[in-house]
Amino acid sequence: MARLALPIAFVALALAACDAVGAAPSLDGFWTVKFERKPSGQALIDSLPKGAVLINDTGAGELAAGDFAGLKLKPAAIEQVKKYDYSQELKRENTCVPPSVVFYMQAPFPMEIYQGRDLIVLKMEYFDMVRVVFLDGRPHPPESAPHSKSGFSTGHWDGDTLVVETSHIEPGTFMNNGFSHSKHIKLSERFRLSPDGNTLWLTQVYEDPETFEGVAARYMAWTRKPGEFVFPYECDPSYGN
Amino acid sequence: MRTRKAALARERTSSRLVGIAAALFGFGFVASAAAHHSFAVHFVADKIVTVKGTVEEFTFRNPHGLLMLTAKDEKGVEQHWRIETNSPNILRRRGWSEDSIKPGDQVTVEGYPARDGSPSMRVYRVTFPDGRELVGQRPDPTVVPGQD
């Protein structure tokens, strides 16, 4: 927790320095996962790239071993999955390995969003992950720059939709069943509020030619709950064997 | 002099090997990244088992709470069950806490069995002798008790 204190303090100061958000919709607040039988944000799903494979493991959903939601894996990735030892996941040393932003956004945990003019911060409950999305027009760092589980994100408003592009993502599990994405994965996201402002929709679009063919995507939805807050996660590895 | 030359040659060979290893690791080959375990991979989602026994230990920390339970199987043989909960963060919002279950408590636990056949499960529901219930992972997350 202490290791997060400094970056959070920095981000809080940066946000305080930002001007009013202006005409952009406000995503500020606490958001809890919305479990839906039928997607309420179908319009966002309809705007996904043609042919994108929609991965149906969001929220409480999970894919079993060998189920990759119809995504066509590259031969190296298939070999990787064949060699994967699921029992290793139960080891103490792997218990608290956080997933990357490719997987952690879909987890059934809430988040807080702090929105400024020049940046947006997403404080995720799952594994205490924190994302910073720069809206000030800065470029992405060079390819050789360090990668991280949250990557490097820039964003802009496209009308009422926040468009975020993320690079420099450290390899991590893609579907939590033995298949990992590479460090070259590119993530494009579209965040949009429902007309009443109480539901937040997100689509994530992934391209990673090193591990799978074509384009994959996920859809997520959250409900705004004023007055609630994210709990500390503080993963304890002693759960493992 | 010869010894010094030999040492230099060894150093060069060694640095070359280190260079080759570094190149291999940096090539971008994707090894499977370790991950926090999946429910679907390790537990059977469409089957519920029931165990009645005595609590040995209860810990309530992320990523999963753990309930260690002593119970007897159908032949009367004592078994030690390792029962995990879903994340305590999720359960706190449903009324669970560190003190919800104590060593010595007699409980009935229903849950999703481990795929490997070991005495292990992910908890669905814990019931106490007085009828009190703690709900863990619901079979259908879209159905909230009392709101369906």
Interface residues (C-beta under 8 A of the other chain):
Chain A: F35 E36 R37 G59 A60 E62 L63 A64 A65 A76 A77 Q80 V81 K83 Y84 Y86 Q88 E89 L90 E93 N94 T95 C96 V97 P98 P99 F103 P108 F109 E125 F127 P171 G172 T173 N176 N177 G178 F179 S180 H181 S182 K183 H184 E210 T211 F231 Y233 E234 C235 D236 S238 Y239
Chain B: G28 F29 V30 A31 S32 A33 A34 A35 H36 H37 S38 F39 A40 V41 H42 T59 R61 N62 P63 H64 L66 E84 S87 N89 I90 R92 Q137 P141 T142
